[in-house]
Amino acid sequence: MKVSLLRAVGVATAAYGVAVAAAPGLLARPSGLVDAAGRTAPATRISLRPLAWRDAVSGLALALAPEGPALRTAAYVRIAADLGDAALLGATLPGRGRRAVAVAVSVGWGALSVAGLLADEQQQGGREQGPMRLRGTEPRRV
């Protein structure tokens, strides 16, 4: 597991979550969830804040979880949230372009967490046990 990558994803996700919780328009505008004047409706702000807090808390968990099973679990939660965002926003946002961007961004962030989980596997030959680990492989000889 590449801990530094997972921590960076966590910090960025937590910061973005806090920012969107404070100013939901940061997510509403690029998602097309604003009126013609660019204003975010009160109901939209209310709906986006729980999503923002989910990102803030899951990012914080990824940034602070102890290395090992807790960090892997935090990464799995983050990946599930990103893939869920890709599926839901990709199916529901107004406009094909906005849906495509939302899917690309969500899958991209999820891919960073996947890369962080798999990096150690590649470097240490999959010796670590647990979900998503290669078992019975020998370390690579360099």
Stockholm file with secondary structure:
# STOCKHOLM 1.0

chainA/1-142         MKVSLLRAVGVATAAYGVAVAAAPGLLARPSGLVDAAGRTAPATRISLRPLAWRDAVSGLALALAPEGPALRTAAYVRIAADLGDAALLGATLPGRGRRAVAVAVSVGWGALSVAGLLADEQQQGGREQGPMRLRGTEPRRV
#=GR chainA/1-142 SS CCHHHHHHHHHHHHHHHHHHHHCTHHHHHHHTCSCTTSCCCHHHHHHHHHHHHHHHHHHHHHHHSCTTHHHHHHHHHHHHHHHHHHHHHHHHSSSHHHHHHHHHHHHHHHHHHHHHHHHHHHHHTTCSCSTTCCCSCCCCCC
#=GC SS_cons         CCHHHHHHHHHHHHHHHHHHHHCTHHHHHHHTCSCTTSCCCHHHHHHHHHHHHHHHHHHHHHHHSCTTHHHHHHHHHHHHHHHHHHHHHHHHSSSHHHHHHHHHHHHHHHHHHHHHHHHHHHHHTTCSCSTTCCCSCCCCCC
//
